[in-house]
């Protein structure tokens, strides 16, 4: 009747310009997506050269993974907190408290390892629920609730341990954190068991990639060319096979890596594919809009914190098992490493943006820097400064990229 | 021949990605005149003013700006302000917790050696406030004042900078008729008494035709024409023709005679208190109903309590101590949270697209499916295929213009954002759809499409409640109109009885009786 045709017309003109904008957008988002991954590779090469090949030696790689596993587990729990626009400063103290509780139950009280682990995970959930209650339902800012938690649980650790360090844990407790695939009798009997897992992993990854590609084509979602898919898959196969081959040169697959891979897969799935994950992102993007869409934002936030408690408990178990002791000062500053991992991995401080894989890459950047500098004999003082600068540079780079659009 | 104060010649402004926002725009503003700038959303009005005020610095655009007889090359807002060019943006730039006086002199403090002389500030502020007709104390925090008064503070702030050319971007968009009138009179008065030249960007054509001496129409980044009062015919239809490029015969699609069914939603004695101010009644014993296939309008001034009424109905999303009864299809329902309301077949499309409506950093697809995710999922895992199909389907049906469903909603124009919100709630398939200011700040073409969507919904037997501050809109789309004032329903008018006069009469009479 009136300007509708006209409106369609004028928008037709805009379409081409918008499309070119979009292409540019996808390129820069791709750059952002892989920038930190590329940075990780460059850092690794850099230290590989400076350490005369020690950094990427099979033994050191195993060590690097085991050393950083608990930070990475914390980062997996931290990312959803950061997505909802919150933060958890208490996880370092929770790690210590869980270690102390496990030590007391197993070493002092003689409880079985299995029961103690379950008890510790339950306590982790409780701690998360405690903090989630204050953040979500009383609406005390997460920064304050978890700052209080940092003091509360550090204090609790000291009360439980009475200032002492408890050790040693039984072998079975240390198993996941310290052992390798070959240490399991079943796998020890199979030659090349690590390599076989590598092959299976590569096959699964390729299948998932191809499946996702086909689905995208089917739904008419824009995809890259088949060539890039091929290159990507070739790269995946190479990385899987080479990594497992490389690890098998030392003692094989560290068990903790299997746990870590499992957690990464599960949490990536939750974030990307599930209703709950989408709600977490939406809540961080616009809380009011999410609430007015009938989503119980308080409960979403509460569950995110409960999960953080659980992850902190897992990290606490792994850390105490790896060190084979429960110490009052365990886990100091872990929260900062976990938060930094998320930010370096591209999470937004205002919420709504970030990925699990990004946080893992961020954690590995920090871990590689630590490890490389340690091998070179650079003191902890310089390490701290350099890590600080990397965090600042990574976030500044992100913000620069976004403002450029 | 009056002196030309400002001339912008062949202004071209491009954004990255080859988007030409301004394409050889020319505009001449005479000293002491009121010059209106009109055009659809995205036509380039605000971009032009940003070029003029130095927000886009010299060098980022092509063309020439002549002001007061000399060529100007502004690099920052400060440069243009020094010349007496002050821009007041649509979103007011006041600091809510600071006082009127502090806001007026923000960035321009009366100081020596970095120490503020508050006595001078106060005296000056009082003078300025008097000039714009504000009788509050200079120490009142601005968040205690209404939007109308805040707009006046912005003007006082401009006056403190010795303004010669005042640019107002949609100054009356969020004002009620009364406050708009005051503001427009003030602009006329400033011109009379102080010779302040003004450029006004506005969608409200009745205001534009009333106060401006010249009207420049911009379309797709080009100047189409400049109408001069007394020379050209200036009517709203004439301006709209220039804006959209063709004559508009009807601004509202005709309401077809669709049968109106049984009562779908009935509210009795709905009462809501403010969650912020203890004991303040926001909605006062309101009763109303809406039938199947009926479009009901709620008219009223800003602050009448319409949004508060709608949001409190929508699962108590607003308010405290809510009482009253809700009947859906004759049965009483209790709506204690938003999910309850949605499950009972009620949807509310907010007036605040960016603040409460969309997740701007997420895509069209994600925004459409937000309230209905569980419907698109099996055992908590989203069916991506279904979600994409739904989004594409609705993008087509509602004519959402975007490169694709993966476009971030933050990059869309206001009209398309509004359509994304409509798509979201239409897909939720409610029986009652409450639309709060569904066309605020969007262009004429998109408005028409939204009116068509409203008719379409009614035809399908949905009940639609339209809340709008624009009286012609309420009159144009509704079958029946409730008039709300100061938290109460003060009138109910059928389509035949309703006119701008009858609605205003309801409001005025109720305010009078309140005063007695």
Interface residues (C-beta under 8 A of the other chain):
Chain A: X1 X2 X3 X4 X6 X7 X8 X10 X11 X13 X14 X15 X17 X18 X19 X20 X21 X22 X24 X215 X218 X219 X220 X221 X222 X273 X274 X275 X276 X278 X279 X281 X282 X285 X286 X288 X289 X290 X291 X292 X293 X294 X295 X296 X352 X353
Chain B: X16 X17 X18 X19 X20 X220 X244 X245 X246 X248 X249 X250 X251 X253 X314 X315 X317 X337 X338 X339 X341 X342 X348 X350 X352 X355 X356 X357 X358 X359 X360 X361 X362 X366 X369 X370 X371 X373 X374 X377 X380 X381 X382 X384 X385 X388 X389 X392 X399 X401 X402 X403 X404 X406 X407 X424 X444 X445 X446 X448 X449
